[in-house]
Amino acid sequence: MADSDDVARQSDEVLDNAGSPEENANVAAAGRQRETHMGFARMLATFAFILALPIALLTTNIRLLANAPAVYNYAFDRFNAEDTTGLSRADLNGTAAALRRYLNNGEKTFYYTVTEGGLQGPVFNARETRHMEDVKRLFRYVNLAQELSVVYVIAYVVSFFIWAREGNVRQLAAQALMGLGVGALFIGAIGAFAAFGFGAAFDRFHEVLFRNNLWQLDPQTDHLVQMFPEGFWRDMTILLGGMCAVEAFLIAAVSSVYLMGTRAERRHLPTSLDINSSTQAA
């Protein structure tokens, strides 16, 4: 009997400690609100990844091209820079190296001397030099966008492999495909501009990104446009689009193969392991 009384007393204590219906309802509401906030945060993180992936590809390729000596050599060889500028190849190569340093250092004004007509002087005149200050400012934004987007993409991907234990890598692959889809629209626009009406698009690009007309240089006298004429920028735009397209294709191929390879496996996952379950980490 004593044992029975103890059990009854413990049961009564449990019932006494149970919250009231109103308290239980408040706890449930708080839980639902927390789930809503978590879901919204996951949605924002996913949306940011979808945008960051194509930005990372584009800006990384721009940065690679801007710092590649082969790009400058192509410009000088393809468009006969020695003839159009009257400068020696050594001076052209020196200017190219100085430009690469300038785009990566803290100097505000570009200055490099060359020999022209037997006299030494700055390779660019005042108008060209001021335009290069605008170009450098633009490159700082590009570099910042590249660094932030690459860091975010890496952190997002790493988070999946650290916290996703139940198949969420499929979600990552699907989101990568969505990001590449967004990028494909931009790459397609680049290709269309390069193929049709590049001159007008090139001018519009400068009008949007620069607050002045310093970019309007004279091909007869200004070395900057003689070294890097419009045809060079058309070729680099095509190359940039091609690089982005190849990289996007490789990522899309890996993502698609993974999704197809794990489709059958997903069908056999227990309900508790379904990647679409609301209990999964983003």
Phi, psi and omega per residue, in radians:
M1 nan -0.684 -3.136
A2 -1.049 -0.733 3.118
D3 -1.085 -0.717 -3.136
S4 -1.108 -0.693 3.136
D5 -1.142 -0.682 3.124
D6 -1.101 -0.761 3.135
V7 -1.085 -0.761 -3.137
A8 -1.115 -0.706 -3.129
R9 -1.145 -0.702 3.108
Q10 -1.132 -0.674 3.116
S11 -1.112 -0.717 3.132
D12 -1.114 -0.667 3.138
E13 -1.136 -0.706 3.102
V14 -1.061 -0.775 -3.135
L15 -1.159 -0.641 3.135
D16 -1.166 -0.597 -3.104
N17 -1.396 -0.272 3.134
A18 -1.112 2.448 -3.129
G19 -1.213 2.797 3.087
S20 -1.260 2.828 3.106
P21 -0.957 -0.647 -3.136
E22 -1.165 -0.710 3.115
E23 -1.149 -0.720 3.106
N24 -1.088 -0.692 3.136
A25 -1.134 -0.676 3.126
N26 -1.144 -0.713 3.105
V27 -1.089 -0.768 3.135
A28 -1.107 -0.718 3.137
A29 -1.126 -0.713 3.110
A30 -1.102 -0.679 3.111
G31 -1.121 -0.737 3.129
R32 -1.145 -0.675 3.120
Q33 -1.115 -0.718 3.117
R34 -1.101 -0.734 3.108
E35 -1.090 -0.654 3.127
T36 -1.132 -0.768 3.120
H37 -1.122 -0.720 3.123
M38 -1.124 -0.714 3.123
G39 -1.118 -0.682 3.118
F40 -1.152 -0.723 3.112
A41 -1.102 -0.723 3.115
R42 -1.119 -0.679 -3.140
M43 -1.115 -0.760 3.115
L44 -1.109 -0.731 3.141
A45 -1.096 -0.716 3.123
T46 -1.150 -0.774 3.134
F47 -1.071 -0.726 3.123
A48 -1.110 -0.661 3.117
F49 -1.147 -0.747 -3.130
I50 -1.065 -0.622 3.102
L51 -1.402 -0.656 -3.058
A52 -1.198 -0.573 -3.080
L53 -1.065 -0.930 3.118
P54 -1.166 -0.570 3.093
I55 -1.113 -0.722 3.128
A56 -1.087 -0.766 3.130
L57 -1.102 -0.846 -3.077
L58 -1.111 -0.898 -3.055
T59 -1.215 -0.579 3.080
T60 -1.122 -0.726 3.122
N61 -1.177 -0.663 3.079
I62 -1.060 -0.770 -3.121
R63 -1.145 -0.679 3.105
L64 -1.116 -0.784 -3.112
L65 -1.156 -0.695 -3.104
A66 -1.148 -0.392 -3.087
N67 -1.920 0.176 -3.113
A68 -1.652 2.029 3.113
P69 -0.978 -0.565 -3.121
A70 -1.075 -0.550 3.124
V71 -1.129 -0.755 -3.141
Y72 -1.207 -0.686 3.085
N73 -1.085 -0.676 3.108
Y74 -1.075 -0.783 -3.136
A75 -1.049 -0.781 -3.093
F76 -1.202 -0.683 -3.112
D77 -1.328 -0.816 -3.042
R78 -1.184 -0.594 -3.038
F79 -2.014 0.392 2.975
N80 0.885 0.958 -3.052
A81 -1.110 -0.564 3.139
E82 -1.091 -0.691 -3.136
D83 -1.297 -0.742 -3.058
T84 -1.291 -0.547 -3.117
T85 -1.661 -0.441 -3.046
G86 1.348 0.200 -3.133
L87 -1.706 2.688 3.086
S88 -1.287 2.823 3.123
R89 -1.141 -0.580 3.113
A90 -1.101 -0.728 3.109
D91 -1.179 -0.653 3.105
L92 -1.125 -0.799 3.127
N93 -1.116 -0.677 3.098
G94 -1.123 -0.687 3.097
T95 -1.121 -0.723 3.130
A96 -1.074 -0.787 3.123
A97 -1.116 -0.693 3.119
A98 -1.141 -0.654 3.103
L99 -1.116 -0.742 3.123
R100 -1.107 -0.716 3.089
R101 -1.121 -0.739 -3.083
Y102 -1.087 -0.678 -3.122
L103 -1.238 -0.187 -3.095
N104 -2.103 -0.026 -3.128
N105 -1.891 -3.025 -3.081
G106 -1.702 0.118 -3.139
E107 -1.243 2.406 3.129
K108 -1.399 -0.731 -3.013
T109 -1.953 2.355 3.108
F110 -1.461 2.328 3.092
Y111 -2.569 2.183 3.079
Y112 -2.654 2.345 -3.092
T113 -1.749 2.531 3.099
V114 -2.349 2.944 3.088
T115 -1.786 2.112 -3.108
E116 -2.391 2.126 -3.098
G117 1.117 0.519 3.133
G118 1.424 -0.021 -3.118
L119 -2.063 2.565 3.086
Q120 -1.604 2.459 3.122
G121 -2.942 3.028 3.136
P122 -1.156 2.475 -3.116
V123 -1.199 -0.536 -3.128
F124 -2.018 2.511 3.081
N125 -1.404 -3.106 -3.041
A126 -1.079 -0.718 -3.125
R127 -1.136 -0.782 3.123
E128 -1.112 -0.704 -3.132
T129 -1.116 -0.727 3.111
R130 -1.157 -0.636 3.092
H131 -1.148 -0.647 3.113
M132 -1.117 -0.516 3.051
E133 -1.122 -0.694 3.079
D134 -1.154 -0.703 3.124
V135 -1.094 -0.752 -3.137
K136 -1.110 -0.688 3.105
R137 -1.060 -0.726 3.109
L138 -1.124 -0.718 3.131
F139 -1.130 -0.567 3.076
R140 -1.078 -0.712 3.091
Y141 -1.141 -0.721 3.119
V142 -1.095 -0.792 -3.136
N143 -1.109 -0.706 3.119
L144 -1.119 -0.773 3.113
A145 -1.085 -0.673 3.126
Q146 -1.127 -0.809 -3.097
E147 -1.146 -0.781 -3.124
L148 -1.157 -0.764 -3.092
S149 -1.192 -0.696 3.133
V150 -1.146 -0.772 3.125
V151 -1.080 -0.739 -3.124
Y152 -1.150 -0.782 -3.134
V153 -1.062 -0.777 3.141
I154 -1.114 -0.786 3.141
A155 -1.097 -0.686 -3.134
Y156 -1.146 -0.791 -3.134
V157 -1.141 -0.778 -3.140
V158 -1.068 -0.674 -3.136
S159 -1.074 -0.592 3.110
F160 -1.116 -0.767 -3.085
F161 -1.328 -0.378 3.115
I162 -1.459 -0.801 -3.023
W163 -1.798 -0.344 -3.126
A164 -1.489 1.961 -3.084
R165 -2.031 0.008 -2.993
E166 -2.323 0.754 3.022
G167 1.683 0.102 -3.076
N168 -1.209 -0.165 3.079
V169 -1.085 -0.471 3.034
R170 -1.073 -0.703 3.090
Q171 -1.089 -0.729 3.124
L172 -1.062 -0.763 3.133
A173 -1.096 -0.735 3.130
A174 -1.146 -0.703 3.131
Q175 -1.175 -0.620 3.080
A176 -1.089 -0.707 3.106
L177 -1.112 -0.680 3.103
M178 -1.131 -0.741 3.101
G179 -1.080 -0.701 3.119
L180 -1.188 -0.550 3.074
G181 -1.099 -0.736 3.076
V182 -1.090 -0.774 3.128
G183 -1.114 -0.600 -3.134
A184 -1.075 -0.628 3.107
L185 -1.093 -0.739 -3.135
F186 -1.211 -0.752 3.131
I187 -1.097 -0.673 3.086
G188 -1.077 -0.687 3.104
A189 -1.140 -0.708 3.098
I190 -1.047 -0.812 3.140
G191 -1.082 -0.700 -3.137
A192 -1.143 -0.739 3.123
F193 -1.128 -0.686 -3.114
A194 -1.189 -0.614 -3.077
A195 -1.462 -0.602 -3.056
F196 -2.279 2.112 3.054
G197 1.145 0.731 -3.111
F198 -1.123 -0.673 -3.102
G199 -1.005 -0.827 3.138
A200 -1.146 -0.719 3.129
A201 -1.150 -0.644 3.134
F202 -1.109 -0.759 3.107
D203 -1.132 -0.754 -3.131
R204 -1.110 -0.652 3.095
F205 -1.000 -0.803 3.140
H206 -1.193 -0.678 3.139
E207 -1.101 -0.607 -3.121
V208 -1.343 -0.724 -2.990
L209 -1.575 -0.331 -3.121
F210 -2.048 2.461 -3.050
R211 -1.563 0.095 -3.107
N212 -2.485 -3.093 -3.136
N213 -1.891 0.404 -3.132
L214 -1.137 -0.341 3.133
W215 -1.277 -0.234 3.136
Q216 -1.462 1.635 -3.047
L217 -1.850 2.846 -3.097
D218 -1.711 2.004 -3.137
P219 -1.109 -0.279 -3.125
Q220 -1.424 -0.444 -3.016
T221 -2.251 -0.415 -2.997
D222 -1.647 2.089 -3.060
H223 -1.136 -0.561 -3.078
L224 -1.063 -0.820 3.141
V225 -1.348 -0.396 3.050
Q226 -1.234 -0.663 3.107
M227 -1.261 -0.670 -3.051
F228 -2.260 1.318 -3.112
P229 -1.264 3.044 -3.095
E230 -1.026 -0.630 3.128
G231 -1.057 -0.629 3.087
F232 -1.086 -0.780 -3.120
W233 -1.176 -0.562 3.040
R234 -1.111 -0.800 3.132
D235 -1.103 -0.712 3.141
M236 -1.200 -0.570 3.082
T237 -1.137 -0.731 3.090
I238 -1.127 -0.755 3.126
L239 -1.102 -0.758 3.119
L240 -1.044 -0.815 3.107
G241 -1.076 -0.680 3.122
G242 -1.152 -0.713 3.113
M243 -1.096 -0.799 3.122
C244 -1.090 -0.696 -3.124
A245 -1.128 -0.754 3.140
V246 -1.116 -0.788 -3.136
E247 -1.134 -0.716 3.116
A248 -1.122 -0.684 3.123
F249 -1.090 -0.748 -3.134
L250 -1.116 -0.767 3.118
I251 -1.136 -0.730 3.138
A252 -1.131 -0.666 3.140
A253 -1.125 -0.806 3.129
V254 -1.093 -0.763 -3.138
S255 -1.116 -0.756 -3.119
S256 -1.160 -0.752 3.115
V257 -1.076 -0.725 3.131
Y258 -1.126 -0.768 -3.132
L259 -1.105 -0.744 3.132
M260 -1.215 -0.653 -3.104
G261 -1.231 -0.456 -3.117
T262 -1.806 0.090 -3.117
R263 -1.135 -0.813 3.140
A264 -1.144 -0.670 3.122
E265 -1.091 -0.644 -3.130
R266 -1.157 -0.614 -3.133
R267 -1.080 -0.495 -3.079
H268 -1.683 0.051 3.110
L269 -1.205 2.474 3.004
P270 -1.079 2.777 -3.129
T271 -0.975 -0.662 -3.109
S272 -1.169 -0.269 -3.123
L273 -1.879 0.133 -3.128
D274 -1.129 2.255 -3.075
I275 -1.199 -0.296 3.137
N276 -1.551 -0.012 -3.132
S277 -1.126 2.525 -3.105
S278 -1.217 -0.143 -3.108
T279 -1.528 -0.055 -3.057
Q280 -1.372 2.656 3.040
A281 -1.345 2.619 3.136
A282 -1.315 nan nan
